[in-house]
Structures are given as structure tokens and as C-alpha cells.
Amino acid sequence: MSLRELLAGDRLIVAPGVYDGLSARIAAAAGFDALYVSGGAIARSMGYPDIGLVTLSEMVKRIEEIRDVTGALPLVADADTGYGNALGVQRTVRSYARLGVAALHLEDQVAPKRCGHYANKEIVSEAEMVGKIRAAVDARGADGPLIIARTDARAVVDLDEALRRARSYAVAGADVLFVEAPQSEAEITRIARELDIPLLINMFAGGRTPQVPPERLEALGYRLMIVPSDLQRAAIHAMQEAAGELRRSGTTAAVRERLVSFAERERVVGKDETDRLQRLYLDPERIAGEEASR
């Protein structure tokens, strides 16, 4: 089912943050309806904080990697501030569209941006962001990705300003609105009550936004919940544990039960299928015989 069709329903779509082919394979195998390509997670996978250091070409390369292993599963991709002015936004949208991205979000921060849950952010003028949204809508064409407009005005000014901007961004053509970092459940409720197009919410433990159960968000009317960092944070914890044990004792025997087996690792990356394809192209008669005997 396409992301447009999913958002037209009354169900909350949960999209975990992925950042490379392996994390995307794991999340896809878990059965999610959509995946979120997190710019922050990609930055951290490169060893950087989320402060606008990742370039458009680096994002495109990761999206290609993720797209290659996820088939037609809808991807919601982070596009930061659009990687330039309104014309740069158009190039970004066209680049993402060529990769079959289902939706992308643009934010109204000053470049270089900062993680929405960091302090000391700045935002561009409303007029500049409206121009970027219009440019994005024009560039995506009739069948291109949904445009998600994100505002960081809640942290920089207040919620009233964030809501005012969100309405303006919807008029400019945004398909989905994303008010980043509401700071209470009352604010989350107010956003849902006052904005009447599909809404995205960013939900993860430890940020400025309190954790609200998915069923509550669904009842409020939110249609897309991204969880950008949880898979990566789990991986970081596991790697720290394994690296620490290996350094202390020279072996991972003490944490062996928390490592996947050799066979499971190969299953996750689809080795059985690549073996089948190798046999098909190197010895087609053999694989034809194998399939005929089933």
C-alpha cells in the first residue's frame, strides 16, 4: 500500500528510523508499513552529531542503499533544510523522487541545522520557508513524494508561532505538517486539534517531547509517527558492551548469548537469495531442475 493510501486511513503509521542497508533490512523484516530515513541517525553513523554536516550527495547515497534492500516499502526521508535555497530544494526533491522516496520533510531552521531536540536553534523567515515549500511542490510533479513541512518554531519562539507557521505551510502546498518538539501532552493535543491536515509526530525516549502511547496519538488524529533513534541507540549499546568485553578479556564469550549467530547474520542480509541468483545465472540448468523437483 502506498503512503498516500496509508495516510488516508484512520490508523497511526509507525516508521522506525533507519540509516543504512542493514538497519533497513532489520526494520523491514519486522513488518513495518513504512521506514524513516533519519538524517540524524545517518550523521551519527558517520561519527558526527546532528548539526547539518551531512551533504545531499551523502544522503542520496544512503537512500540508494536503503532503497535497494527494501523493495517498494514506503520511505519517509529527512531532507533537513533542503540543502540550499529554494532552487537547491528543487534539486533535492528531484534527487529523492528518482529514488522512489514516498515523502520527505523540510524544516524551517537556518542552515546548518541542528537536531530538533538540541538547544540554540534558529529559524528562517516564514516567507523563505513558504518559498521552499512551493518550490518543492513544483519540483515533485504530480506523482512525486509527499512534502512534509516541519517547523522548529516551538523551541525558538513558542507554540503559537509554530501553529501559525504550520497553517501557512499548509496553504503553500505541504501535504503533511510536522510541529517539532512539543513539550507536553497538552501541546500535542492542541496541535492535533488546531491543524486539520495529516500530522507527523517525532516520538522517542529522552527528547523534549513526552512519550505518548501510539493509541492515544492515533485517537488524537496523528497519522505518522517517526521513531528516529531507537534502533541505532540499541545498536550503540550492544556494540559498546561487546567492544568493552572484547577489550577486557580478549573474547566476547561473556556476551555471546546477545550476539546473533553466524547463520542468523547471513539470513538477515539475504544470503540464501543471493546464492540462488548466483546459481541461476552461473548454472541456469541446475536451478531449473531444482525448481522443477519441488
C-alpha positions as CSV (number, residue, x, y, z in Angstrom):
1,M,0.0,0.0,0.0
2,S,1.3,3.5,-0.8
3,L,2.0,6.1,1.8
4,R,-0.8,8.3,0.4
5,E,-3.3,5.4,0.9
6,L,-2.0,4.7,4.4
7,L,-2.3,8.3,5.5
8,A,-5.8,8.5,4.1
9,G,-6.9,5.9,6.7
10,D,-7.5,6.4,10.4
11,R,-4.6,4.4,11.6
12,L,-1.3,5.7,13.0
13,I,1.7,4.6,10.9
14,V,4.8,3.9,12.9
15,A,8.1,4.4,11.0
16,P,11.3,3.4,12.7
17,G,14.5,5.4,11.9
18,V,17.0,3.5,9.7
19,Y,20.3,4.7,8.4
20,D,21.9,2.0,6.2
21,G,21.1,-1.2,4.4
22,L,21.4,-3.4,7.4
23,S,19.2,-1.4,9.7
24,A,16.7,-1.1,6.9
25,R,16.6,-4.9,6.3
26,I,16.1,-5.5,10.0
27,A,13.2,-2.9,10.2
28,A,11.6,-4.1,7.0
29,A,11.7,-7.7,8.3
30,A,9.9,-6.7,11.5
31,G,6.9,-5.8,9.4
32,F,6.6,-2.0,9.5
33,D,4.4,-0.3,6.9
34,A,7.0,2.4,6.3
35,L,10.5,3.3,7.2
36,Y,12.0,6.7,8.2
37,V,15.4,7.6,6.7
38,S,16.8,9.6,9.6
39,G,19.3,12.3,8.8
40,G,20.3,12.4,12.4
41,A,20.9,8.7,12.5
42,I,22.9,8.9,9.3
43,A,25.1,11.7,10.7
44,R,25.7,9.6,13.9
45,S,26.5,6.5,11.9
46,M,29.2,8.7,10.2
47,G,30.5,9.6,13.7
48,Y,29.1,13.2,13.7
49,P,26.4,14.9,15.8
50,D,23.3,16.0,14.1
51,I,24.4,19.6,13.3
52,G,24.0,19.8,9.5
53,L,27.3,18.2,8.4
54,V,25.7,15.5,6.1
55,T,25.5,16.6,2.5
56,L,22.8,16.0,-0.1
57,S,25.1,13.6,-2.0
58,E,25.8,11.6,1.2
59,M,22.0,11.4,1.9
60,V,21.3,10.3,-1.6
61,K,23.9,7.5,-1.4
62,R,22.4,6.2,1.8
63,I,18.8,6.4,0.4
64,E,20.0,4.4,-2.6
65,E,21.5,1.8,-0.2
66,I,18.3,1.6,1.8
67,R,16.0,1.5,-1.3
68,D,18.0,-1.3,-2.8
69,V,17.1,-3.7,0.1
70,T,13.6,-2.6,0.9
71,G,11.7,-3.1,-2.4
72,A,8.6,-1.0,-2.6
73,L,8.3,-0.3,1.1
74,P,7.4,3.4,1.6
75,L,10.4,5.5,2.7
76,V,9.9,8.8,4.5
77,A,13.2,10.7,4.2
78,D,14.7,13.6,6.1
79,A,15.8,16.4,3.8
80,D,17.0,18.8,6.6
81,T,16.7,22.4,5.3
82,G,16.6,21.3,1.7
83,Y,20.4,21.7,1.1
84,G,20.3,25.2,-0.1
85,N,17.8,27.9,-1.1
86,A,14.5,27.2,-3.0
87,L,16.4,26.1,-6.1
88,G,18.5,23.8,-4.0
89,V,15.3,22.4,-2.6
90,Q,14.1,21.6,-6.1
91,R,17.3,19.7,-6.8
92,T,16.9,17.8,-3.5
93,V,13.2,16.9,-4.3
94,R,14.1,15.6,-7.8
95,S,17.0,13.6,-6.4
96,Y,14.8,11.9,-3.8
97,A,12.0,11.4,-6.3
98,R,14.3,9.5,-8.6
99,L,14.9,7.1,-5.7
100,G,11.2,6.5,-5.2
101,V,11.0,8.2,-1.8
102,A,7.4,8.3,-0.7
103,A,7.7,11.5,1.4
104,L,10.4,14.0,2.5
105,H,10.4,16.6,5.2
106,L,11.8,20.1,5.0
107,E,12.4,22.2,8.1
108,D,12.4,25.9,8.7
109,Q,15.7,26.1,10.5
110,V,18.7,28.2,9.5
111,A,21.4,26.2,7.8
112,P,23.4,24.5,9.1
113,K,20.5,23.0,11.0
114,R,20.6,21.3,14.5
115,C,18.8,18.3,15.9
116,G,15.3,19.4,16.8
117,H,15.9,18.4,20.4
118,Y,19.2,20.4,20.7
119,A,19.3,23.9,22.2
120,N,20.2,27.1,20.4
121,K,18.4,26.6,17.1
122,E,17.5,29.5,14.7
123,I,14.7,29.6,12.1
124,V,14.4,31.3,8.8
125,S,11.7,33.8,7.9
126,E,8.2,32.4,7.2
127,A,8.4,33.8,3.7
128,E,11.6,32.0,2.9
129,M,10.2,28.7,4.1
130,V,6.9,29.2,2.2
131,G,9.1,29.7,-1.0
132,K,10.9,26.5,-0.3
133,I,7.6,24.5,0.1
134,R,6.2,26.0,-3.1
135,A,9.5,25.1,-4.9
136,A,9.3,21.5,-3.5
137,V,5.7,21.1,-4.6
138,D,6.5,22.3,-8.2
139,A,9.6,20.0,-8.4
140,R,7.9,16.8,-7.3
141,G,5.3,16.9,-10.0
142,A,2.0,15.0,-10.0
143,D,3.3,11.7,-8.7
144,G,6.3,12.7,-6.7
145,P,6.9,12.4,-3.0
146,L,4.6,13.9,-0.4
147,I,6.0,17.2,1.0
148,I,6.1,17.3,4.8
149,A,6.6,20.8,6.3
150,R,8.4,20.8,9.6
151,T,8.6,23.8,11.9
152,D,11.0,24.3,14.8
153,A,9.4,27.5,15.9
154,R,8.1,25.9,19.1
155,A,11.6,25.8,20.6
156,V,12.7,29.1,19.1
157,V,9.6,31.3,19.7
158,D,6.5,29.5,21.1
159,L,3.8,27.1,20.2
160,D,1.5,29.9,18.9
161,E,4.2,30.8,16.3
162,A,4.7,27.1,15.4
163,L,1.0,26.7,14.7
164,R,0.7,29.9,12.7
165,R,3.6,28.8,10.5
166,A,2.2,25.3,10.1
167,R,-1.0,26.7,8.8
168,S,0.9,29.0,6.4
169,Y,3.0,26.0,5.2
170,A,-0.2,24.0,4.5
171,V,-1.5,26.9,2.4
172,A,1.8,26.8,0.5
173,G,1.1,23.2,-0.5
174,A,2.5,20.9,2.2
175,D,0.8,17.6,2.3
176,V,1.7,16.8,5.9
177,L,2.6,19.0,8.9
178,F,5.3,18.3,11.5
179,V,5.5,20.6,14.5
180,E,8.8,19.5,16.1
181,A,9.4,19.1,19.8
182,P,6.1,19.9,21.6
183,Q,6.9,19.9,25.3
184,S,3.7,18.5,26.9
185,E,0.8,16.2,26.2
186,A,-1.4,19.3,26.3
187,E,0.7,20.8,23.4
188,I,0.5,17.5,21.5
189,T,-3.3,17.6,21.9
190,R,-3.6,21.3,20.9
191,I,-1.5,20.7,17.7
192,A,-3.9,17.9,16.7
193,R,-7.0,19.9,17.5
194,E,-5.9,23.1,15.6
195,L,-4.3,21.6,12.4
196,D,-6.6,19.7,10.0
197,I,-4.3,18.0,7.5
198,P,-2.3,14.8,8.2
199,L,0.2,15.2,11.0
200,L,3.6,13.7,11.8
201,I,5.0,13.4,15.3
202,N,8.5,12.6,16.3
203,M,8.4,10.3,19.3
204,F,11.5,8.8,21.1
205,A,12.7,8.4,24.7
206,G,14.9,11.2,26.1
207,G,13.9,14.1,23.9
208,R,11.9,17.3,24.7
209,T,8.6,15.6,23.8
210,P,7.0,13.4,26.4
211,Q,6.2,9.8,25.4
212,V,2.6,9.3,24.5
213,P,1.2,5.9,23.7
214,P,0.6,5.3,20.0
215,E,-3.1,4.5,20.6
216,R,-3.5,7.9,22.2
217,L,-1.8,9.7,19.3
218,E,-4.0,7.8,16.8
219,A,-7.1,8.8,18.7
220,L,-6.0,12.5,18.6
221,G,-5.6,12.2,14.8
222,Y,-1.9,11.8,14.2
223,R,-1.2,9.7,11.1
224,L,2.6,9.2,11.1
225,M,4.9,8.7,14.0
226,I,8.6,8.6,13.3
227,V,11.0,7.0,15.9
228,P,14.3,8.2,14.6
229,S,16.9,6.9,17.0
230,D,15.8,3.8,18.9
231,L,17.2,1.2,16.6
232,Q,20.5,3.0,16.4
233,R,20.7,3.6,20.2
234,A,20.1,-0.2,20.7
235,A,22.9,-1.0,18.3
236,I,25.3,1.5,20.0
237,H,24.5,-0.1,23.4
238,A,25.2,-3.6,22.1
239,M,28.4,-2.6,20.3
240,Q,29.7,-0.8,23.4
241,E,29.0,-3.9,25.5
242,A,30.7,-6.2,23.0
243,A,33.7,-3.9,22.5
244,G,34.2,-3.4,26.2
245,E,34.1,-7.2,26.9
246,L,36.5,-7.9,23.9
247,R,38.9,-5.3,25.2
248,R,38.8,-6.6,28.8
249,S,39.0,-10.3,28.2
250,G,40.1,-10.7,24.6
251,T,36.9,-12.6,23.8
252,T,33.1,-12.0,23.6
253,A,32.3,-15.2,25.3
254,A,30.6,-13.5,28.2
255,V,28.2,-11.7,26.0
256,R,27.8,-14.5,23.4
257,E,24.1,-15.0,24.0
258,R,23.5,-11.4,23.0
259,L,25.2,-11.9,19.6
260,V,23.3,-13.2,16.6
261,S,24.7,-16.4,15.2
262,F,26.8,-16.5,12.0
263,A,23.8,-18.2,10.3
264,E,21.4,-15.5,11.5
265,R,23.6,-12.7,10.3
266,E,23.7,-14.2,6.9
267,R,19.9,-14.8,6.9
268,V,19.4,-11.1,7.7
269,V,21.4,-9.9,4.7
270,G,19.6,-12.3,2.4
271,K,22.5,-14.7,1.6
272,D,20.1,-17.5,0.6
273,E,18.6,-15.4,-2.1
274,T,22.0,-14.2,-3.5
275,D,23.1,-17.8,-3.5
276,R,20.0,-18.7,-5.6
277,L,20.6,-15.9,-8.0
278,Q,24.3,-16.9,-8.4
279,R,23.2,-20.4,-9.3
280,L,20.6,-19.1,-11.6
281,Y,23.0,-17.0,-13.6
282,L,26.0,-19.3,-13.4
283,D,24.2,-22.6,-13.9
284,P,20.6,-22.0,-15.1
285,E,20.0,-25.6,-16.0
286,R,20.8,-26.7,-12.4
287,I,18.4,-24.2,-10.8
288,A,15.7,-25.1,-13.3
289,G,16.0,-28.7,-12.3
290,E,15.9,-27.8,-8.6
291,E,12.7,-25.8,-9.0
292,A,11.0,-28.5,-11.2
293,S,11.6,-31.1,-8.5
294,R,9.9,-29.1,-5.8
